[in-house]
Amino acid sequence: MGTWRNVSLAVTAAAVLTLTTACGQDSGDGSAGARSVGSPAAAGGGGEGYGYGDDKAAAPRRAGQLAARDDAGLGEVVTDSAGMTLYRFDKDTAKPPASRCDGDCAKTWPPVPADAATAVPGTDPSAVGSVTRADGSRQLTLGGRPLYRFARDTEAGDVKGQGVGGTWFAAAPDGGKAAPGARDARRPAASGAPAALPGMSVRKDPELGEIVVDSRGRTVYRFTKDSAWPMKSACTGACLTTWPAVPPVPKEKTVGIRQKGYVVHHRPDGVKQQAVDCWPLYTFSGDTKAGDTNGQGVGGTWYAVSPRGGLVGAPR
């Protein structure tokens, strides 16, 4: 009897631990891992069907808040709000914008709908536009280039479409082709700033002390109206334009960040948001360069984040 009771207690404890790790979010998972650059040969051929004409077309999904993710092999890559890589096609044109991917091609490379997409924070919003496709639908453009997803990218961070057929490439924040070092040419780092940073790391701010920053050196914030158990964000709709959700960052791409409760928050609006200690994370659109802390204390509800996920400088 005693043995059975011990086993039962152990199972219960394991269940509690699992729930705690999931931050009260049934669909929560660990952070999304970045994928290495896919080989064009492995991904498929370069003909008009690209080898995947029989694949089912993915249901159109809005891009939402665009983000820039640092890929080890490609530099800055544009993703949608779910962290999925967005691509451009060399046979398209930007001036004027035109898409030349239809039929089976569009099954393999689903066009990104133009509805309600928001520019990568810190980039020119006017670079985001749309083009009317042959079927009458509106496709998102960046720098005039139509944007697509790749049907065989199944997780945030996948870049399996890179280089397919020598014509498909991950998009950079200005609509160009993602390439190592391209970010520095487009937007030089501030004087004294490191050339490259991990996906998330810790910076010593002269006024706030140790705070979390993203891969571009921007301050990461928490919203006091959010909750960690259950994990929930009170920042929705227009709020996300001002306070973009931090996209998923693999654990191995962090330095000095607490790993307990380091999970991806699957928001009801479809956005995937990184959380530390089960608290959803954001950046601030008013921070225009590395080191800015303009979001600190805004409305008495927004504060920088400590390496353990706590609020920095919030009233006790």
C-alpha positions in Angstrom: 0.0 0.0 0.0 2.8 2.3 1.0 4.6 1.7 -2.3 1.5 2.5 -4.3 1.0 5.7 -2.4 4.6 6.8 -3.1 4.2 6.1 -6.8 1.0 8.1 -6.8 2.6 11.1 -5.1 5.5 11.0 -7.5 3.1 11.0 -10.5 1.2 13.9 -9.0 4.4 15.8 -8.3 5.5 15.3 -11.9 2.2 16.5 -13.2 2.4 19.7 -11.1 6.0 20.3 -12.3 4.8 19.9 -15.9 2.0 22.4 -15.4 4.3 24.8 -13.7 6.8 24.6 -16.6 4.0 25.2 -19.1 3.0 28.4 -17.2 -0.6 27.5 -17.2 -0.7 27.5 -21.0 -1.9 24.2 -22.4 -0.3 24.7 -25.8 2.9 26.2 -24.5 6.2 24.7 -25.6 9.8 25.4 -25.2 11.4 28.1 -27.2 11.4 27.6 -31.0 14.8 26.4 -32.2 16.4 28.1 -35.1 17.1 25.9 -38.1 20.2 25.8 -40.2 20.0 27.0 -43.8 18.4 24.4 -46.0 20.2 23.0 -49.0 18.6 23.8 -52.3 19.3 20.3 -53.4 17.5 18.9 -50.4 14.6 21.3 -50.6 13.7 20.6 -54.2 14.4 21.5 -57.8 14.3 24.8 -59.6 11.6 24.3 -62.2 8.3 26.2 -62.2 6.7 23.5 -60.1 9.7 23.5 -57.7 9.2 19.8 -57.1 6.2 20.3 -54.8 3.3 20.9 -57.1 1.2 18.2 -55.3 1.5 19.9 -51.9 -1.7 21.3 -50.5 -1.9 25.1 -50.4 -1.6 26.4 -46.9 -4.6 28.4 -45.7 -3.8 32.2 -46.0 -2.5 33.6 -42.8 -2.0 37.2 -42.0 1.6 38.3 -41.3 0.6 40.6 -38.4 3.6 42.3 -36.8 6.7 41.7 -38.9 9.9 41.0 -37.0 13.6 40.8 -37.8 15.3 37.6 -36.6 19.0 37.1 -36.6 19.9 33.8 -38.4 23.4 32.5 -37.9 23.9 31.9 -41.6 21.8 34.6 -43.2 21.9 37.6 -40.9 18.6 39.5 -40.4 15.6 37.6 -41.7 12.1 38.9 -41.8 9.4 36.8 -40.1 5.7 37.0 -39.6 4.2 37.3 -36.1 4.4 33.6 -35.6 8.2 33.6 -36.3 7.9 32.0 -39.8 10.4 33.1 -42.4 9.2 35.2 -45.3 10.7 34.8 -48.8 11.1 36.8 -52.0 11.2 35.4 -55.6 13.8 36.6 -58.1 11.3 36.3 -61.0 9.0 38.8 -59.4 9.5 42.6 -59.9 9.5 45.4 -57.4 9.0 48.4 -59.8 6.2 47.9 -60.5 5.4 45.2 -57.9 4.3 42.0 -59.6 4.1 38.4 -58.6 4.9 35.6 -61.1 4.2 32.7 -58.7 0.7 31.2 -59.4 -0.9 27.7 -59.6 1.3 24.9 -58.2 4.0 27.4 -57.4 1.6 29.2 -55.0 0.9 25.9 -53.3 4.5 25.5 -52.5 5.1 29.2 -51.8 1.8 30.5 -50.3 1.5 34.3 -50.9 1.3 36.3 -47.7 -2.0 38.3 -47.4 -1.6 42.0 -47.2 -4.2 42.5 -44.5 -3.1 44.5 -41.4 0.7 43.8 -41.6 2.9 46.1 -39.6 6.5 47.0 -40.5 9.5 45.6 -38.6 10.1 48.0 -35.6 12.7 50.6 -36.5 12.3 50.3 -40.2 10.4 52.5 -42.7 6.7 51.7 -42.5 6.3 53.0 -46.1 8.3 49.9 -47.3 5.3 47.8 -46.5 2.8 47.6 -49.3 0.6 45.3 -51.4 0.1 44.0 -54.9 -3.0 42.7 -56.5 -2.5 39.1 -57.8 -4.0 37.6 -60.9 -6.8 36.0 -58.8 -7.7 39.4 -57.3 -6.3 38.8 -53.9 -3.9 41.3 -52.3 -0.4 40.1 -51.4 2.0 41.7 -49.0 5.1 43.5 -50.4 8.2 44.7 -48.7 10.3 47.3 -50.6 8.0 46.5 -53.6 8.8 42.7 -53.5 5.9 40.3 -53.0 6.4 38.1 -49.9 5.7 34.3 -49.5 6.0 31.5 -47.0 7.5 28.1 -47.8 5.2 25.1 -47.4 7.9 23.0 -46.0 8.9 25.4 -43.2 7.0 23.9 -40.3 8.4 25.6 -37.3 9.5 29.2 -36.3 13.1 29.6 -37.4 13.0 27.3 -40.4 14.7 28.6 -43.5 14.3 25.5 -45.7 13.3 27.6 -48.7 16.6 29.5 -48.8 18.2 29.3 -52.2 15.7 26.9 -53.7 16.0 26.8 -57.5 18.5 29.7 -57.2 15.5 32.1 -57.1 14.0 31.9 -53.7 15.6 33.8 -50.8 14.7 34.9 -47.3 13.7 38.6 -47.2 15.7 41.2 -45.3 13.9 44.0 -43.4 14.2 46.4 -46.5 12.9 43.8 -48.9 16.3 42.8 -50.2 17.9 39.4 -49.9 19.0 38.4 -46.4 22.8 38.1 -46.2 25.4 38.1 -43.3 26.6 41.6 -42.7 23.8 43.3 -44.7 22.3 44.7 -41.5 25.4 46.7 -40.8 25.4 48.2 -44.3 21.7 49.2 -44.0 21.7 50.4 -40.4 25.2 50.9 -38.8 25.4 50.0 -35.1 25.6 52.8 -32.6 29.1 53.9 -31.6 30.5 51.5 -29.0 27.8 48.9 -29.6 28.8 45.3 -30.3 28.8 44.2 -33.9 26.6 41.2 -33.0 24.5 40.2 -30.0 22.8 36.9 -29.0 19.1 36.6 -29.5 18.6 37.9 -26.0 21.3 38.9 -23.5 21.9 41.2 -20.6 23.1 44.8 -20.7 24.3 46.9 -17.7 22.3 50.2 -18.0 23.8 53.1 -16.0 20.5 53.9 -14.4 18.5 50.7 -14.4 21.3 48.1 -13.8 21.1 44.7 -15.5 18.3 44.6 -18.1 17.4 42.2 -20.9 18.0 43.3 -24.5 17.3 41.7 -27.9 19.6 40.8 -30.7 19.6 44.5 -31.9 20.4 45.8 -28.4 16.9 47.1 -27.9 15.5 47.1 -24.3 12.9 44.3 -23.5 9.9 45.2 -21.4 7.1 43.6 -19.4 3.5 44.9 -19.0 2.1 44.9 -15.5 -1.4 44.1 -16.7 -0.2 40.7 -18.1 -0.2 37.5 -16.0 2.1 34.6 -15.7 -0.3 32.0 -14.3 -2.2 31.5 -16.5 0.2 33.1 -19.0 -1.8 35.9 -20.7 -1.1 39.1 -22.5 -3.3 42.2 -22.0 -1.6 44.0 -24.9 -3.7 43.3 -28.0 -4.6 45.1 -31.3 -3.1 48.5 -31.6 -1.1 48.0 -28.5 1.1 45.5 -30.3 2.0 48.2 -32.8 3.5 50.3 -30.0 4.8 47.4 -28.0 5.7 44.6 -30.5 5.8 41.1 -29.0 9.3 39.6 -28.8 9.3 36.7 -31.3 10.5 33.2 -30.2 14.2 33.1 -29.4 15.9 29.7 -29.0 17.4 29.1 -25.5 20.8 28.4 -27.0 20.7 32.0 -28.5 20.5 33.6 -25.1 23.2 34.7 -22.6 22.5 35.3 -18.9 18.7 34.9 -19.2 16.8 32.8 -16.7 15.8 29.4 -18.2 12.9 28.6 -15.8 9.6 29.5 -17.4 11.4 30.3 -20.7 8.6 29.3 -23.0 6.8 30.5 -26.1 3.4 32.1 -25.4 0.8 31.1 -28.1 -1.4 34.1 -28.1 -5.1 33.9 -29.2 -4.3 36.3 -32.1 -1.9 33.8 -33.5 1.3 35.7 -32.5 4.0 33.6 -30.9 5.7 35.6 -28.1 8.8 34.8 -26.1 8.3 34.7 -22.3 10.8 34.6 -19.4 9.7 33.2 -16.0 6.3 32.9 -17.8 6.0 36.6 -18.4 5.4 37.8 -22.0 8.0 40.1 -23.4 7.9 43.2 -25.6 10.0 45.9 -27.2 9.0 49.5 -27.6 8.5 51.2 -30.9 9.7 54.5 -29.3 13.2 53.0 -28.8 15.0 53.9 -32.0 18.5 52.7 -31.2 20.4 50.2 -29.1 20.5 51.4 -25.5 17.3 53.4 -25.5 15.0 52.9 -22.5 12.2 55.3 -23.6 9.5 52.7 -22.7 10.6 52.6 -19.0 7.7 53.5 -16.7 5.3 54.4 -19.5 1.8 54.7 -18.1 3.1 53.2 -14.8 2.6 49.8 -16.4 5.7 49.2 -18.7 9.1 48.3 -17.2 12.4 46.9 -18.4 13.0 43.2 -17.5 15.7 41.8 -15.3 17.7 38.6 -16.3 15.3 36.6 -14.0 12.2 38.1 -15.6 11.4 40.6 -12.9 10.3 44.2 -13.3 13.2 46.7 -13.1 12.5 50.0 -11.4 8.8 49.4 -10.8 7.2 50.8 -7.6 7.0 48.2 -4.8 
